[in-house]
Amino acid sequence: MSFLEFAQDNIWIITIAIVSGIMLVWPGFRSSGKRVSPNKAIQLINHEGALIVDVRDGGEFTASHIAEARNIPLKELEKKMAELEPWKEKNLLLVCLSGVRAGQASARLEKQGFTQVSCLDGGIDAWRRAGLPLVRGGKK
């Protein structure tokens, strides 16, 4: 029996094995950063003094953002990394619309030695669904 015959006879088993393998390694390909719920984010902000960094574009930030958040768009993160240097070993909470850009920002910050980086899981959308307050206007 050749490999081709074996593969044809056992296609479903081989498919299940491949899909299972992909599912096992997939989490490793996700963006970096510890994911925190909106409630955990509130604890980080109120009890651990986390700096909120909103990595959305300026227009998105102005439309609505978490109070006291600092806006550093993802595309400008490398240029503005020095602004975050004092927070290298302090709590940073990264926020975007859904959590994707925050994860990308987290990976970049962790490569630069930032040690306490968290991402708001689900981003501003999750914050809004939790009924938590957002502010409009102003650019920080």
Helices and strands as residue ranges (DSSP letters): H 3-9, H 11-29, E 34-36, H 38-48, E 51-54, H 58-63, E 70-71, G 74-76, H 81-84, G 85-87, E 92-95, H 100-111, E 117-120, H 123-129
